[in-house]
Amino acid sequence: MSSPLFDALSQLLLHEPLGLVTEPQAAVLVLLSRGDNPAVLYTKRAEHLRQHPGEVCFPGGMWEPGDADLFATAQRETYEEIGLPAADIHLLGRLPQFHTRAGTPVTPFVASFNTGVPLLPSPAELDSIFCVPLRVFNDGIQVREDRFERNGRVFSVPVYHYEGYEIWGFTAAVTEQLLRLLRRIEP
């Protein structure tokens, strides 16, 4: 079981309450499957979408006034996108807020889920759902490093390939942040 891993990871994640949402913000849910071979869940956005068609991402989206907080946003969006009910999401904590290249603040929440829950991609938003086992990231699925500049700072972000999917940009940066924490637990 991966419970000791998740307990240790939870100790490294942030848990302080977030302030009220006062500007356009988004939240994503970095989902880790429970079991002997934990994996990170990703989605591939539908090709027919105007924004970011075909890109790999985490479930999530923009905060809406009916959301109690950003975690509620992540839960709502996750249910809308992949059908995972909030009751099946076990929050471990969160990573520091990131900004997209466009400047949108995004809070990544990290949670575990039971793989026995059936997941279905919403055809209005997604083409597919897939999971990458944590152990695979150590097997050399990073194919390159992209560099980009924002506000005069240069950032370097890994790019991963897995079974025909390319994980890059914001999603890869969040993934790398998670992997850094996991390496502190199991070097």
C-alpha positions, -999 to +999 in steps of 0.1 A: +000+000+000+011+036-006-003+050+027+031+056+043+042+074+011+011+096+012+015+103+049+051+114+043+041+135+013+014+152+033+040+163+058+059+181+030+029+198+014+013+232+025-018+232+047-023+268+057-057+282+048-059+303+017-073+337+016-105+347-001-105+347-039-104+383-049-091+380-085-095+355-113-078+323-101-078+287-109-072+254-091-061+220-102-061+186-086-030+166-088-044+131-082-023+102-071-038+067-073-037+046-041-022+011-042+011-006-046+020+013-077+009+049-073+004+070-104-003+106-113-036+111-132-036+134-162-062+144-187-059+154-224-081+183-234-104+178-263-091+188-297-123+209-304-116+234-276-106+269-284-081+272-256-053+247-252-067+220-275-051+186-271-029+196-242-022+174-213-033+189-180-046+182-145-083+183-138-093+218-127-103+252-138-113+287-129-129+296-096-166+305-097-186+326-072-205+295-061-173+278-050-166+280-012-129+281-019-102+270-044-103+234-032-140+234-039-132+247-074-108+218-079-133+193-067-161+207-088-140+208-120-127+173-113-162+159-111-173+178-142-143+166-162-137+130-151-167+121-128-147+117-096-170+126-067-156+149-040-162+121-014-136+099-032-109+126-031-086+125-001-067+158+002-030+155+011-022+192+009-012+217-017+018+229-036+028+266-038+006+287-061+020+288-097+013+312-125+006+302-160+025+318-189-005+341-193-002+351-157-032+334-142-026+322-106-033+285-101-033+266-069-024+229-072-040+206-046-025+172-042-049+143-033-052+106-035-081+085-050-091+049-053-086+035-087-118+014-083-139+045-089-149+045-126-137+076-144-152+089-176-138+119-196-164+145-203-166+147-242-173+184-239-139+190-223-116+160-227-104+134-251-089+110-225-077+103-190-044+085-183-021+077-154+016+077-153+031+055-126+055+074-103+083+049-109+082+057-146+094+092-141+127+078-128+129+056-160+138+085-183+106+097-198+119+133-197+128+141-234+139+177-232+138+209-212+119+239-224+130+274-214+107+304-213+109+339-199+083+357-177+087+391-161+124+391-169+131+357-153+140+326-173+123+293-163+134+258-173+106+232-174+110+195-182+090+178-209+079+142-205+066+117-231+045+087-220+026+064-242+021+090-269+013+118-245+034+149-241+034+165-207+049+200-209+045+236-197+025+244-166+015+207-161+051+196-163+063+223-139+037+212-113+047+176-119+084+184-113+075+202-081+057+171-069+085+148-080+111+169-060+090+164-028+087+127-035+125+124-040+129+138-005+109+109+008+124+081-014+156+093-029 
